[in-house]
Amino acid sequence: MLKNVTFSVENEVLDSAREAARRQNSTLNELVRGWIADYARGSKRSHIEDLFDSLGHLSAGGQKFTREEMNERR
């Protein structure tokens, strides 16, 4: 059973959020519902983890780097 909830947000923020949802082929309602479900489950997933997942198809060309090489200043 779905229950309606009312939130207050500035018009500019709401417009931007709706546009961002549209770019994701979603609705703001679906995204907020998903966020609330994640929050209720105690999800610790961060935006950075979502970013890394979205970049998972990229690679360094198979090259492995040592710790020293990654921290080397050039």
Summary of the structure (lengths in Angstrom):
residues: 74
radius of gyration: 19.0
end to end distance: 59.1
largest distance: 59.1
contacts: 97
relative contact order: 0.06
helix: 53%
strand: 0%
